[in-house]
Amino acid sequence: MTYTHAITVPLSWQDAVERTRGALAEQGFGVLTEIDVKETFSQKLGQEAGASVGDYIILGACNPQLAQRGITAEPHRIQRPAPFPDAPGPGAALGGFRFHPARPGAPRGP
């Protein structure tokens, strides 16, 4: 079973990354995070591990309008973090969102 989708383009690595960023922006997506897998592997696992994975980045993109629509459509599926007792300021909370499946045992993700 495969879960990937690959497209080969006649571009350099840098041009492909720049065009991907541009295409995301045209559709209203901003890049919130970027993970350089090659660099991370090199730092954490050694140069050989980084070289073996080659050029590889993960772009964490978000379209705020679509995210807001999804969150407000089914707010009961989102568990907001509870404030920590020593959180800085009134009502401050640290953490993130955790999505829950529709029912116990339901598949997660697409």
C-alpha positions in Angstrom: 0.0 0.0 0.0 1.3 3.4 -0.9 0.3 6.7 0.6 2.5 9.1 -1.4 2.0 11.1 -4.5 5.0 12.1 -6.5 5.4 14.4 -9.4 8.7 14.8 -11.2 9.3 18.4 -12.5 12.0 19.6 -14.9 13.2 22.2 -12.3 16.1 22.6 -9.9 15.4 21.9 -6.3 15.4 25.6 -5.4 13.1 26.5 -8.3 10.7 23.7 -7.4 10.6 24.9 -3.7 10.0 28.5 -4.7 7.3 27.6 -7.2 5.6 25.4 -4.6 5.6 28.3 -2.1 4.2 30.6 -4.8 1.4 28.1 -5.7 0.5 27.8 -2.0 0.4 31.6 -1.7 -1.8 31.9 -4.8 -4.4 29.6 -3.1 -4.3 31.6 0.1 -1.9 29.4 2.1 0.9 30.6 4.2 3.9 28.5 5.2 3.8 28.4 9.0 6.6 25.9 9.5 9.5 24.5 7.5 11.4 21.4 8.5 14.6 20.7 6.6 14.7 17.0 6.9 18.2 16.6 5.4 19.6 19.2 7.9 17.7 17.7 10.8 18.9 14.1 10.0 22.5 15.4 9.6 22.4 17.1 13.0 20.6 14.4 14.9 21.7 11.2 13.1 25.0 12.2 11.4 26.0 13.4 8.0 25.5 10.0 6.3 21.8 10.0 7.4 21.3 13.5 6.0 23.0 12.6 2.7 21.0 9.4 2.4 17.7 11.3 2.5 18.8 14.0 0.1 17.0 17.3 -0.4 13.8 17.0 1.6 11.7 19.6 3.3 8.3 19.6 4.9 6.2 22.8 4.5 3.5 23.2 7.1 1.0 25.3 5.3 -2.3 26.8 6.4 -5.1 28.7 4.8 -6.7 30.7 7.6 -10.1 31.1 6.0 -10.4 27.3 5.4 -9.0 26.5 8.9 -11.6 28.9 10.5 -14.4 27.3 8.5 -13.3 23.8 9.6 -12.9 24.7 13.3 -16.2 26.6 13.5 -18.1 24.0 11.6 -17.5 21.3 14.3 -16.1 23.0 17.4 -17.0 20.1 19.6 -14.2 18.1 17.9 -11.5 20.4 19.2 -10.3 20.2 22.7 -8.6 23.4 23.8 -5.8 23.1 26.3 -6.5 23.9 29.9 -4.5 26.8 31.4 -1.5 25.8 33.4 -1.7 27.0 37.0 1.5 29.1 36.6 0.7 30.3 33.1 1.8 33.9 32.4 -1.2 36.2 32.6 -4.9 35.7 33.1 -6.4 33.0 31.0 -3.1 32.2 29.3 -2.8 28.6 28.0 0.0 26.7 26.6 -0.5 23.9 24.2 -2.3 23.2 21.0 -5.4 21.6 19.5 -6.1 17.9 19.5 -8.6 16.6 17.1 -10.8 13.7 18.1 -12.3 11.0 15.8 -16.1 11.1 15.2 -16.5 7.9 17.2 -14.4 5.4 19.1 -12.3 3.4 16.7 -13.0 5.7 13.7 -10.1 6.2 11.4 -8.0 9.3 11.8 -6.9 11.6 8.9 -7.7 11.5 5.2 
